[in-house]
Amino acid sequence: MFKKRYLGANLILILIVALAFAVRVIGIDKYPVGFTQDEASFGYDAYSLLKTGKDQWGERFPLVLRSFGDFKLPLYSYLTILPVYFFGLNEFSVRFTGAIFGTLAIVATFLLVDKLSGQKRASLISALLLAISPWHISLSRGAFEANLTTFFMPLGIWAFLKGLKSSKWMILSSFLFGLNFYSYHSARVLAPIIIVLLILYSRTSGNNNLINKSTLWKSVMRFKIAIVILVTLFLGSLGTLFQGAATRGLDVTLINPTDKWKYMSQRRFEAIKQGVPTEVARIFSNKVTYIADNFVGNYLSYISPVFLFSQGASDDGYGMIPGRGVLYLIEILFLTFNIYCDFSFILT
């Protein structure tokens, strides 16, 4: 009975993965319509690396790619070398990398949920929801480096959890998290946080040998290869900050607005013109209030029902569909249940 159930789950997973691959790869050379400058840059860098070992600017095997007024992380271009070799330099080969790793993310999600819950049904439902997810399909049909982390992150967490019992899996986990540092700028911030949370989780789940002082050295020796790999890749990613990789972060950060604080100054000036005392105008129009207002506004806009279920992103240049929410309405049930479980856990 167990074997039949196991084979049945695997068959369903294969069908889900096949569906996911189909909706991500069919017609990717034509849809989404157009080919962004970022996609073209990723593709040409992959082609240049394949032919010369240098990027389009003549840098040999770079760890950060110079783009159009920007610097991008290199993993997508390196992964695109193989498709370019087999299919040539065209829209299909450049986007094929995103379709492949978007499909593999379905498998990674299945493995992670199965590891956490131990329930094949929950794992299959999670894989199916990601397979047909509007935002994930959109990101997987273009050359968008953000899509890579949806594969490396869950698979890295899954390998970490398995590595608590077998060090060889921890080596795989460190390698996956290490590569994630070169996939997308946001992943470089999230990955270290998740690694710390995983270590804390290992303590609360009974596997406290990772941070227990009495066994710390034994843990270091047990996972020494994994630690060396992770630290080496992490330090390498930090080195790219001095090669231009920090430009993107500085360009979009709240402490460096595009208008160079002109909006804040104009708002204070208009308040003073209306008769508001200078000291009062300064209280409501300063850098601290400006940053706080934008942070809260931006954060709430991304978790608002309008963004999640109705209009979605307004920018269609990065795979998103205007007027189409990033989640289906039926997923409100799962989101509500998740919030309920989180509050129940906190209260207990």
C-alpha positions in Angstrom: 0.0 0.0 0.0 2.8 2.4 0.9 4.7 1.7 -2.3 1.6 2.3 -4.4 0.9 5.6 -2.6 4.6 6.6 -3.1 4.5 5.7 -6.8 1.2 7.6 -7.2 2.6 10.7 -5.6 5.7 10.6 -7.9 3.5 10.2 -11.0 1.4 13.2 -10.0 4.6 15.2 -9.4 5.8 14.3 -12.9 2.6 15.4 -14.4 2.7 18.7 -12.4 6.3 19.3 -13.5 5.4 18.5 -17.2 2.5 21.0 -16.9 4.8 23.6 -15.4 7.4 23.2 -18.1 4.8 23.4 -20.9 3.3 26.7 -19.6 6.8 28.1 -19.1 8.5 27.1 -22.3 5.9 27.1 -25.1 6.2 30.2 -27.2 8.8 31.9 -25.0 10.5 33.4 -28.1 7.3 35.4 -28.8 5.6 35.8 -25.4 6.1 38.0 -23.4 6.1 40.4 -26.4 9.3 42.3 -26.8 12.8 41.7 -25.5 14.0 44.0 -22.7 17.5 45.5 -22.6 18.3 43.5 -19.5 17.4 40.2 -21.4 19.5 41.3 -24.3 22.4 42.1 -22.0 22.2 38.7 -20.2 22.1 36.9 -23.6 25.0 38.8 -25.1 27.2 38.3 -22.0 26.5 34.6 -22.2 27.4 34.5 -25.9 30.6 36.6 -25.2 31.6 34.3 -22.3 31.1 31.3 -24.5 33.2 32.6 -27.3 35.9 34.5 -25.5 35.7 33.9 -21.8 35.0 37.6 -21.4 31.9 39.6 -20.9 30.7 42.3 -23.4 33.0 44.8 -21.7 36.1 42.6 -22.0 36.2 41.4 -18.4 37.4 37.9 -18.0 35.0 35.6 -16.2 33.5 38.5 -14.1 31.7 38.1 -10.8 29.5 41.1 -11.6 28.2 42.2 -15.0 28.2 45.8 -16.2 24.9 46.5 -17.9 23.1 49.6 -19.2 23.8 52.1 -16.5 23.6 49.3 -13.9 25.5 46.3 -12.6 24.0 42.9 -12.5 24.9 39.6 -10.8 26.4 37.1 -13.2 24.8 33.7 -12.5 22.0 34.0 -15.1 24.4 34.7 -17.9 26.7 31.8 -16.9 23.8 29.4 -16.8 22.7 30.7 -20.2 26.0 29.7 -21.8 24.8 26.2 -22.4 21.4 27.1 -24.1 23.2 29.6 -26.3 25.7 26.9 -27.3 22.9 24.5 -28.4 20.3 26.9 -29.7 22.3 29.9 -30.8 22.0 33.5 -29.6 18.3 34.2 -29.8 15.3 35.0 -27.6 14.5 31.3 -27.0 17.9 30.4 -25.7 18.2 33.4 -23.4 14.7 32.8 -21.9 15.1 29.0 -21.8 17.3 29.3 -18.7 14.5 31.0 -16.8 12.0 28.4 -18.0 14.2 25.5 -16.8 14.9 26.9 -13.4 11.3 28.0 -13.0 10.3 24.4 -13.6 13.0 23.0 -11.3 11.6 25.4 -8.6 8.5 23.3 -8.6 10.5 20.2 -7.6 12.4 22.2 -5.0 9.1 23.4 -3.4 7.8 19.8 -3.4 10.9 18.5 -1.6 10.9 21.4 1.0 7.2 21.0 1.9 7.5 17.3 2.0 10.5 17.6 4.4 8.7 20.1 6.6 5.3 18.5 6.7 6.0 14.8 5.9 2.7 14.8 3.9 2.8 14.0 0.2 -0.6 15.6 -0.4 0.5 19.0 1.0 3.7 18.8 -1.0 1.8 18.1 -4.3 -0.7 20.9 -3.6 2.2 23.3 -3.0 3.9 22.2 -6.2 0.7 22.6 -8.2 0.0 26.1 -6.9 3.5 27.2 -7.8 3.3 25.5 -11.2 0.2 27.6 -12.1 1.1 30.7 -10.1 0.7 33.9 -12.3 3.7 35.7 -11.0 6.0 32.6 -11.2 4.9 31.8 -14.7 5.5 35.4 -15.7 9.0 35.5 -14.2 9.8 32.0 -15.7 9.0 33.1 -19.2 11.6 35.8 -19.4 15.3 36.3 -18.6 14.7 37.6 -15.1 17.4 36.7 -12.6 15.0 37.1 -9.7 13.5 33.8 -10.8 16.7 31.9 -10.0 16.3 32.4 -6.3 12.9 30.6 -6.3 14.9 27.5 -7.1 18.1 28.0 -5.1 16.5 29.2 -1.9 13.9 26.3 -1.2 16.4 23.7 -2.4 19.1 25.1 -0.1 16.8 25.0 2.9 15.7 21.5 2.1 19.4 20.4 1.8 20.2 22.1 5.1 17.5 20.3 6.9 18.7 17.0 5.5 22.3 18.0 6.3 21.5 18.1 10.0 21.7 14.3 9.9 24.2 13.8 7.0 27.0 16.3 6.4 27.1 15.6 2.6 23.7 17.4 2.3 25.0 20.4 4.2 27.7 20.7 1.5 25.0 20.8 -1.1 23.1 23.4 1.0 26.1 25.7 1.3 26.8 25.4 -2.4 23.2 26.4 -3.2 23.1 29.3 -0.8 26.6 30.3 -2.1 25.4 30.4 -5.7 22.3 32.3 -4.6 24.6 35.2 -3.6 25.4 35.6 -7.3 21.8 35.3 -8.6 19.9 38.4 -7.5 20.6 41.4 -5.4 17.7 40.8 -2.9 18.9 37.2 -2.4 22.2 38.5 -1.0 20.2 40.1 1.8 17.7 37.4 2.4 20.1 34.4 2.2 22.2 35.3 5.3 19.0 36.0 7.3 17.5 32.6 6.3 20.8 30.8 7.2 20.7 32.4 10.7 17.1 31.4 11.1 17.9 27.8 10.0 20.6 27.6 12.6 18.2 28.9 15.3 15.6 26.4 14.0 18.1 23.6 14.4 18.4 24.4 18.0 14.7 24.6 18.8 14.0 21.4 16.9 16.4 19.5 19.0 19.4 19.6 16.7 21.3 22.0 18.9 24.7 20.7 18.1 25.2 23.6 15.6 25.3 26.4 18.2 25.7 24.6 21.5 28.9 25.9 23.0 30.0 22.6 24.4 29.8 21.0 20.9 30.5 24.0 18.7 34.0 22.9 17.7 32.7 19.4 16.9 30.0 21.0 14.7 32.6 23.1 12.9 34.8 20.1 12.2 31.8 18.1 11.1 30.6 20.7 8.6 34.0 22.2 7.8 33.8 21.6 4.0 30.3 23.2 3.9 31.5 26.2 6.0 34.5 26.7 3.7 32.4 26.6 0.6 29.8 29.0 2.0 32.3 31.5 3.5 34.4 31.5 0.3 31.3 32.2 -2.0 30.0 34.8 0.5 33.3 36.7 0.7 33.5 36.6 -3.1 30.1 38.1 -3.3 31.1 40.9 -0.9 34.1 41.6 -3.1 31.8 42.4 -6.0 30.4 45.3 -4.0 33.6 47.2 -4.8 33.3 46.2 -8.5 30.0 48.0 -9.0 27.5 45.5 -7.6 26.5 48.0 -4.9 25.3 50.4 -7.5 21.9 48.8 -7.9 21.2 48.8 -4.2 22.3 52.5 -3.8 20.2 53.4 -6.8 16.9 52.1 -5.4 17.5 52.6 -1.7 15.1 54.9 0.3 18.0 56.9 1.6 19.0 57.9 -1.9 15.8 59.0 -3.6 15.9 59.7 -7.3 14.9 63.4 -6.8 17.7 63.8 -4.2 15.2 65.0 -1.5 13.7 67.7 -3.7 10.2 66.5 -3.0 10.8 66.8 0.8 12.2 70.3 0.4 9.3 71.3 -1.8 6.7 69.9 0.6 8.3 71.9 3.5 8.5 75.0 1.4 4.8 74.8 0.5 3.8 74.2 4.1 5.7 77.4 5.2 4.0 79.4 2.4 0.6 78.3 3.8 1.5 79.8 7.1 2.8 76.7 9.0 5.7 77.7 11.3 9.1 76.6 10.1 9.7 74.4 13.1 6.4 72.6 12.7 7.0 72.1 8.9 10.4 70.7 9.6 8.8 68.1 12.0 6.5 66.7 9.3 8.9 67.2 6.4 12.3 65.8 7.1 14.4 62.8 5.9 13.2 60.5 8.8 9.5 61.1 8.1 10.2 60.8 4.3 11.9 57.5 4.6 9.3 56.1 7.1 6.4 57.2 4.9 7.9 55.7 1.8 8.9 52.5 3.6 5.4 51.9 5.1 3.7 52.9 1.9 5.8 50.6 -0.3 5.5 47.7 2.1 1.7 48.0 2.4 1.3 48.3 -1.3 3.0 44.9 -1.9 0.8 43.1 0.6 -2.4 44.9 -0.3 -5.3 42.8 -1.6 -5.4 45.1 -4.7 -1.8 44.1 -5.6 -2.1 40.5 -4.6 -5.4 39.6 -6.1 -6.6 42.3 -8.4 -4.3 44.7 -10.3 -0.9 43.2 -9.7 2.2 45.1 -10.8 1.7 48.2 -13.0 5.0 47.6 -14.8 4.8 45.0 -17.6 8.5 45.2 -18.5 9.5 42.5 -16.1 7.1 39.7 -16.9 4.2 41.0 -14.8 0.7 41.2 -16.4 -1.0 44.6 -15.8 -4.5 44.1 -14.4 -3.7 40.5 -13.2 -3.0 39.9 -9.6 0.0 37.9 -8.6 -2.2 35.3 -6.7 -5.4 33.6 -7.5 -8.5 34.4 -5.5 -8.7 30.9 -4.2 -5.4 31.4 -2.5 -7.0 33.7 -0.1 -8.1 30.6 1.8 -4.5 29.3 2.1 -3.2 32.8 3.1 -5.9 33.2 5.7 -5.2 29.7 7.1 -1.4 30.5 7.2 -2.0 33.8 9.1 -4.2 31.9 11.6 -1.6 29.3 12.2 1.1 31.9 12.6 -0.9 33.8 15.3 -1.8 30.6 17.0 1.9 29.6 17.2 2.8 33.0 18.6 0.1 33.0 21.2 1.0 29.5 22.4 
